[in-house]
Each structure stands twice: as structure tokens, then as C-alpha cells.
Amino acid sequence: MNPFKINLTNLWEPPVKTTPQNVEEANEGLFYSKMTLPAAAKHCGMTQKEMRLTFFEYLKYHPPTYTG
């Protein structure tokens, strides 16, 4: 028995449908540093580049929440 054998059925993940709710959760996760960019992109079914561009749009319309 080979311990290094890869099961191909476990490598494939079902695609995630991009919804406004998923994108909002991902943007808030990035804004409050609860998610990393790759995790947020995977959460809402986008590429990392698409998530980065969406997050920059989110930052335009949401002011910082800290006082310093």
C-alpha cells in the first residue's frame, strides 16, 4: 500500500457561487483582518485579483474605524 497515493476525487472542490452576501462577508473579513486575501477570494468564488479590486472599491466608500 502506497502512503503517497493521491485520491483525485478529494482534489476537486465544487465551485462557489458569487453572491452579494458572500462578497460583503469577504470584504468585512478583509477590512477587520479576520481573513486573508486567498481565503476571502475562495469564500466568494473569485480570483485573488478580482477580490483585490473589489476590496479596493470597498475601501473607497468605507472610512477607517480607528482613532489614533
Distance bins in CASP14 RR format, pairs under 12 A and 6 or more apart:
PFRMAT RR
TARGET T0000
AUTHOR 0000-0000-0000
RMODE 2
METHOD distances of the structure
MODEL  1
6 12 0 0 0 0 0 1 0 0 0 0 0
13 42 0 0 0 0 1 0 0 0 0 0 0
13 45 0 0 0 0 0 1 0 0 0 0 0
14 42 0 0 0 0 0 1 0 0 0 0 0
14 45 0 0 0 0 0 1 0 0 0 0 0
15 42 0 0 0 0 0 1 0 0 0 0 0
15 44 0 0 0 0 0 1 0 0 0 0 0
15 45 1 0 0 1 0 0 0 0 0 0 0
15 46 0 0 0 0 0 1 0 0 0 0 0
16 22 1 0 0 1 0 0 0 0 0 0 0
16 23 0 0 0 0 0 1 0 0 0 0 0
16 25 0 0 0 0 0 1 0 0 0 0 0
16 26 0 0 0 0 0 1 0 0 0 0 0
16 39 0 0 0 0 0 1 0 0 0 0 0
16 40 0 0 0 0 0 1 0 0 0 0 0
16 41 0 0 0 0 1 0 0 0 0 0 0
16 42 1 0 0 1 0 0 0 0 0 0 0
16 43 1 0 0 1 0 0 0 0 0 0 0
16 44 1 0 0 1 0 0 0 0 0 0 0
16 45 1 0 1 0 0 0 0 0 0 0 0
16 46 0 0 0 0 1 0 0 0 0 0 0
16 47 0 0 0 0 0 1 0 0 0 0 0
17 23 0 0 0 0 0 1 0 0 0 0 0
17 43 0 0 0 0 0 1 0 0 0 0 0
17 44 0 0 0 0 1 0 0 0 0 0 0
17 45 1 0 0 1 0 0 0 0 0 0 0
17 46 0 0 0 0 0 1 0 0 0 0 0
18 24 0 0 0 0 0 1 0 0 0 0 0
18 25 0 0 0 0 0 1 0 0 0 0 0
18 26 0 0 0 0 1 0 0 0 0 0 0
18 40 0 0 0 0 0 1 0 0 0 0 0
18 41 0 0 0 0 0 1 0 0 0 0 0
18 42 0 0 0 0 0 1 0 0 0 0 0
18 43 0 0 0 0 1 0 0 0 0 0 0
18 44 1 0 1 0 0 0 0 0 0 0 0
18 45 1 0 1 0 0 0 0 0 0 0 0
18 46 1 0 0 1 0 0 0 0 0 0 0
18 47 0 0 0 0 0 1 0 0 0 0 0
18 50 0 0 0 0 1 0 0 0 0 0 0
18 51 0 0 0 0 0 1 0 0 0 0 0
18 54 0 0 0 0 1 0 0 0 0 0 0
19 25 0 0 0 0 1 0 0 0 0 0 0
19 26 0 0 0 0 0 1 0 0 0 0 0
19 43 0 0 0 0 0 1 0 0 0 0 0
19 44 1 0 0 1 0 0 0 0 0 0 0
19 45 0 0 0 0 1 0 0 0 0 0 0
19 46 0 0 0 0 0 1 0 0 0 0 0
20 26 0 0 0 0 0 1 0 0 0 0 0
20 27 0 0 0 0 0 1 0 0 0 0 0
20 44 0 0 0 0 1 0 0 0 0 0 0
20 54 0 0 0 0 0 1 0 0 0 0 0
21 27 0 0 0 0 0 1 0 0 0 0 0
21 28 0 0 0 0 0 1 0 0 0 0 0
21 43 0 0 0 0 0 1 0 0 0 0 0
21 44 0 0 0 0 1 0 0 0 0 0 0
22 28 0 0 0 0 0 1 0 0 0 0 0
22 29 0 0 0 0 0 1 0 0 0 0 0
22 35 0 0 0 0 0 1 0 0 0 0 0
22 40 0 0 0 0 1 0 0 0 0 0 0
22 41 0 0 0 0 0 1 0 0 0 0 0
22 42 0 0 0 0 0 1 0 0 0 0 0
22 43 1 0 0 1 0 0 0 0 0 0 0
22 44 1 1 0 0 0 0 0 0 0 0 0
22 45 1 0 0 1 0 0 0 0 0 0 0
22 46 0 0 0 0 1 0 0 0 0 0 0
22 51 0 0 0 0 0 1 0 0 0 0 0
22 54 0 0 0 0 0 1 0 0 0 0 0
23 29 0 0 0 0 0 1 0 0 0 0 0
23 30 0 0 0 0 0 1 0 0 0 0 0
23 40 0 0 0 0 1 0 0 0 0 0 0
23 41 0 0 0 0 0 1 0 0 0 0 0
23 43 0 0 0 0 1 0 0 0 0 0 0
23 44 1 0 1 0 0 0 0 0 0 0 0
23 45 0 0 0 0 1 0 0 0 0 0 0
23 46 1 0 0 1 0 0 0 0 0 0 0
23 50 0 0 0 0 1 0 0 0 0 0 0
23 51 0 0 0 0 1 0 0 0 0 0 0
23 53 0 0 0 0 0 1 0 0 0 0 0
23 54 1 0 0 1 0 0 0 0 0 0 0
23 55 0 0 0 0 1 0 0 0 0 0 0
23 57 0 0 0 0 0 1 0 0 0 0 0
23 58 0 0 0 0 1 0 0 0 0 0 0
24 30 0 0 0 0 0 1 0 0 0 0 0
24 31 0 0 0 0 0 1 0 0 0 0 0
24 40 0 0 0 0 0 1 0 0 0 0 0
24 43 0 0 0 0 0 1 0 0 0 0 0
24 44 0 0 0 0 1 0 0 0 0 0 0
24 54 0 0 0 0 0 1 0 0 0 0 0
24 55 0 0 0 0 0 1 0 0 0 0 0
24 58 0 0 0 0 1 0 0 0 0 0 0
24 62 0 0 0 0 0 1 0 0 0 0 0
25 31 0 0 0 0 0 1 0 0 0 0 0
25 32 0 0 0 0 0 1 0 0 0 0 0
25 34 0 0 0 0 1 0 0 0 0 0 0
25 35 0 0 0 0 1 0 0 0 0 0 0
25 39 0 0 0 0 0 1 0 0 0 0 0
25 40 0 0 0 0 1 0 0 0 0 0 0
25 43 1 0 0 1 0 0 0 0 0 0 0
25 44 1 0 0 1 0 0 0 0 0 0 0
25 45 0 0 0 0 0 1 0 0 0 0 0
25 51 0 0 0 0 0 1 0 0 0 0 0
25 58 0 0 0 0 0 1 0 0 0 0 0
26 32 0 0 0 0 0 1 0 0 0 0 0
26 34 0 0 0 0 1 0 0 0 0 0 0
26 35 1 0 0 1 0 0 0 0 0 0 0
26 36 0 0 0 0 0 1 0 0 0 0 0
26 37 0 0 0 0 1 0 0 0 0 0 0
26 38 0 0 0 0 0 1 0 0 0 0 0
26 39 0 0 0 0 1 0 0 0 0 0 0
26 40 1 1 0 0 0 0 0 0 0 0 0
26 41 1 0 0 1 0 0 0 0 0 0 0
26 42 0 0 0 0 1 0 0 0 0 0 0
26 43 1 0 1 0 0 0 0 0 0 0 0
26 44 1 0 1 0 0 0 0 0 0 0 0
26 45 0 0 0 0 1 0 0 0 0 0 0
26 46 0 0 0 0 1 0 0 0 0 0 0
26 48 0 0 0 0 0 1 0 0 0 0 0
26 50 0 0 0 0 0 1 0 0 0 0 0
26 51 1 0 0 1 0 0 0 0 0 0 0
26 52 0 0 0 0 0 1 0 0 0 0 0
26 54 0 0 0 0 1 0 0 0 0 0 0
26 55 0 0 0 0 1 0 0 0 0 0 0
26 58 0 0 0 0 1 0 0 0 0 0 0
27 34 0 0 0 0 0 1 0 0 0 0 0
27 35 0 0 0 0 1 0 0 0 0 0 0
27 37 0 0 0 0 0 1 0 0 0 0 0
27 40 1 0 0 1 0 0 0 0 0 0 0
27 41 0 0 0 0 0 1 0 0 0 0 0
27 43 0 0 0 0 0 1 0 0 0 0 0
27 44 0 0 0 0 1 0 0 0 0 0 0
27 46 0 0 0 0 0 1 0 0 0 0 0
27 51 0 0 0 0 1 0 0 0 0 0 0
27 52 0 0 0 0 0 1 0 0 0 0 0
27 53 0 0 0 0 0 1 0 0 0 0 0
27 54 1 0 0 1 0 0 0 0 0 0 0
27 55 1 0 1 0 0 0 0 0 0 0 0
27 56 0 0 0 0 0 1 0 0 0 0 0
27 57 0 0 0 0 1 0 0 0 0 0 0
27 58 1 0 1 0 0 0 0 0 0 0 0
27 59 0 0 0 0 1 0 0 0 0 0 0
27 60 0 0 0 0 0 1 0 0 0 0 0
27 61 0 0 0 0 0 1 0 0 0 0 0
27 62 0 0 0 0 1 0 0 0 0 0 0
28 34 1 0 0 1 0 0 0 0 0 0 0
28 35 0 0 0 0 1 0 0 0 0 0 0
28 40 0 0 0 0 1 0 0 0 0 0 0
28 43 0 0 0 0 0 1 0 0 0 0 0
28 44 0 0 0 0 0 1 0 0 0 0 0
28 55 0 0 0 0 0 1 0 0 0 0 0
28 58 0 0 0 0 1 0 0 0 0 0 0
28 59 0 0 0 0 0 1 0 0 0 0 0
28 62 0 0 0 0 1 0 0 0 0 0 0
28 65 0 0 0 0 0 1 0 0 0 0 0
29 35 1 0 1 0 0 0 0 0 0 0 0
29 36 0 0 0 0 1 0 0 0 0 0 0
29 37 0 0 0 0 0 1 0 0 0 0 0
29 39 0 0 0 0 1 0 0 0 0 0 0
29 40 1 0 0 1 0 0 0 0 0 0 0
29 41 0 0 0 0 0 1 0 0 0 0 0
29 43 0 0 0 0 1 0 0 0 0 0 0
29 44 0 0 0 0 0 1 0 0 0 0 0
29 51 0 0 0 0 0 1 0 0 0 0 0
29 55 0 0 0 0 1 0 0 0 0 0 0
29 58 0 0 0 0 0 1 0 0 0 0 0
30 36 0 0 0 0 1 0 0 0 0 0 0
30 37 1 0 0 1 0 0 0 0 0 0 0
30 38 0 0 0 0 0 1 0 0 0 0 0
30 39 0 0 0 0 1 0 0 0 0 0 0
30 40 1 0 1 0 0 0 0 0 0 0 0
30 41 0 0 0 0 1 0 0 0 0 0 0
30 43 0 0 0 0 0 1 0 0 0 0 0
30 44 0 0 0 0 0 1 0 0 0 0 0
30 46 0 0 0 0 0 1 0 0 0 0 0
30 48 0 0 0 0 0 1 0 0 0 0 0
30 51 1 0 0 1 0 0 0 0 0 0 0
30 52 0 0 0 0 1 0 0 0 0 0 0
30 54 0 0 0 0 1 0 0 0 0 0 0
30 55 1 0 1 0 0 0 0 0 0 0 0
30 56 0 0 0 0 0 1 0 0 0 0 0
30 57 0 0 0 0 0 1 0 0 0 0 0
30 58 1 0 0 1 0 0 0 0 0 0 0
30 59 0 0 0 0 1 0 0 0 0 0 0
30 62 0 0 0 0 0 1 0 0 0 0 0
31 37 0 0 0 0 0 1 0 0 0 0 0
31 40 0 0 0 0 1 0 0 0 0 0 0
31 54 0 0 0 0 0 1 0 0 0 0 0
31 55 1 0 0 1 0 0 0 0 0 0 0
31 56 0 0 0 0 0 1 0 0 0 0 0
31 58 1 0 0 1 0 0 0 0 0 0 0
31 59 1 0 0 1 0 0 0 0 0 0 0
31 61 0 0 0 0 0 1 0 0 0 0 0
31 62 1 0 0 1 0 0 0 0 0 0 0
31 63 0 0 0 0 0 1 0 0 0 0 0
31 64 0 0 0 0 1 0 0 0 0 0 0
31 65 0 0 0 0 1 0 0 0 0 0 0
31 66 0 0 0 0 0 1 0 0 0 0 0
32 40 0 0 0 0 0 1 0 0 0 0 0
32 58 0 0 0 0 0 1 0 0 0 0 0
32 62 0 0 0 0 0 1 0 0 0 0 0
32 64 0 0 0 0 0 1 0 0 0 0 0
32 65 0 0 0 0 1 0 0 0 0 0 0
32 66 0 0 0 0 0 1 0 0 0 0 0
33 39 0 0 0 0 0 1 0 0 0 0 0
33 40 0 0 0 0 0 1 0 0 0 0 0
33 65 0 0 0 0 0 1 0 0 0 0 0
33 66 0 0 0 0 0 1 0 0 0 0 0
34 40 0 0 0 0 1 0 0 0 0 0 0
34 43 0 0 0 0 0 1 0 0 0 0 0
35 41 0 0 0 0 1 0 0 0 0 0 0
35 42 0 0 0 0 1 0 0 0 0 0 0
35 43 1 0 0 1 0 0 0 0 0 0 0
35 44 0 0 0 0 0 1 0 0 0 0 0
35 51 0 0 0 0 1 0 0 0 0 0 0
35 55 0 0 0 0 0 1 0 0 0 0 0
36 42 0 0 0 0 1 0 0 0 0 0 0
36 43 0 0 0 0 0 1 0 0 0 0 0
36 48 0 0 0 0 1 0 0 0 0 0 0
36 51 0 0 0 0 0 1 0 0 0 0 0
36 52 0 0 0 0 0 1 0 0 0 0 0
36 55 0 0 0 0 0 1 0 0 0 0 0
37 43 0 0 0 0 0 1 0 0 0 0 0
37 44 0 0 0 0 0 1 0 0 0 0 0
37 46 0 0 0 0 0 1 0 0 0 0 0
37 47 0 0 0 0 0 1 0 0 0 0 0
37 48 1 0 1 0 0 0 0 0 0 0 0
37 49 0 0 0 0 1 0 0 0 0 0 0
37 50 0 0 0 0 0 1 0 0 0 0 0
37 51 1 0 0 1 0 0 0 0 0 0 0
37 52 1 0 0 1 0 0 0 0 0 0 0
37 53 0 0 0 0 0 1 0 0 0 0 0
37 54 0 0 0 0 0 1 0 0 0 0 0
37 55 1 0 0 1 0 0 0 0 0 0 0
37 56 0 0 0 0 0 1 0 0 0 0 0
38 44 0 0 0 0 0 1 0 0 0 0 0
38 45 0 0 0 0 0 1 0 0 0 0 0
38 46 0 0 0 0 0 1 0 0 0 0 0
38 47 0 0 0 0 0 1 0 0 0 0 0
38 48 1 0 0 1 0 0 0 0 0 0 0
38 49 0 0 0 0 0 1 0 0 0 0 0
38 51 0 0 0 0 1 0 0 0 0 0 0
38 52 0 0 0 0 0 1 0 0 0 0 0
39 45 0 0 0 0 0 1 0 0 0 0 0
39 46 0 0 0 0 0 1 0 0 0 0 0
39 48 0 0 0 0 0 1 0 0 0 0 0
39 51 0 0 0 0 1 0 0 0 0 0 0
40 46 0 0 0 0 1 0 0 0 0 0 0
40 47 0 0 0 0 0 1 0 0 0 0 0
40 48 0 0 0 0 1 0 0 0 0 0 0
40 50 0 0 0 0 0 1 0 0 0 0 0
40 51 1 0 1 0 0 0 0 0 0 0 0
40 52 0 0 0 0 1 0 0 0 0 0 0
40 54 0 0 0 0 1 0 0 0 0 0 0
40 55 1 0 0 1 0 0 0 0 0 0 0
40 58 0 0 0 0 0 1 0 0 0 0 0
41 47 1 0 0 1 0 0 0 0 0 0 0
41 48 1 0 1 0 0 0 0 0 0 0 0
41 49 0 0 0 0 1 0 0 0 0 0 0
41 50 1 0 0 1 0 0 0 0 0 0 0
41 51 1 1 0 0 0 0 0 0 0 0 0
41 52 0 0 0 0 1 0 0 0 0 0 0
41 53 0 0 0 0 0 1 0 0 0 0 0
41 54 0 0 0 0 1 0 0 0 0 0 0
41 55 0 0 0 0 1 0 0 0 0 0 0
42 48 0 0 0 0 1 0 0 0 0 0 0
42 50 0 0 0 0 0 1 0 0 0 0 0
42 51 0 0 0 0 1 0 0 0 0 0 0
43 51 0 0 0 0 1 0 0 0 0 0 0
43 54 0 0 0 0 0 1 0 0 0 0 0
44 50 0 0 0 0 1 0 0 0 0 0 0
44 51 1 0 0 1 0 0 0 0 0 0 0
44 54 0 0 0 0 1 0 0 0 0 0 0
44 55 0 0 0 0 0 1 0 0 0 0 0
45 51 0 0 0 0 1 0 0 0 0 0 0
45 54 0 0 0 0 0 1 0 0 0 0 0
46 52 0 0 0 0 1 0 0 0 0 0 0
46 53 0 0 0 0 1 0 0 0 0 0 0
46 54 1 0 0 1 0 0 0 0 0 0 0
46 55 0 0 0 0 0 1 0 0 0 0 0
47 53 0 0 0 0 1 0 0 0 0 0 0
47 54 0 0 0 0 0 1 0 0 0 0 0
48 54 0 0 0 0 0 1 0 0 0 0 0
48 55 0 0 0 0 0 1 0 0 0 0 0
49 55 0 0 0 0 0 1 0 0 0 0 0
49 56 0 0 0 0 0 1 0 0 0 0 0
50 56 0 0 0 0 0 1 0 0 0 0 0
50 57 0 0 0 0 0 1 0 0 0 0 0
51 57 0 0 0 0 0 1 0 0 0 0 0
51 58 0 0 0 0 0 1 0 0 0 0 0
52 58 0 0 0 0 0 1 0 0 0 0 0
52 59 0 0 0 0 0 1 0 0 0 0 0
53 59 0 0 0 0 0 1 0 0 0 0 0
53 60 0 0 0 0 0 1 0 0 0 0 0
54 60 0 0 0 0 0 1 0 0 0 0 0
54 61 0 0 0 0 0 1 0 0 0 0 0
55 61 0 0 0 0 0 1 0 0 0 0 0
55 62 0 0 0 0 0 1 0 0 0 0 0
56 62 0 0 0 0 0 1 0 0 0 0 0
59 65 0 0 0 0 0 1 0 0 0 0 0
END
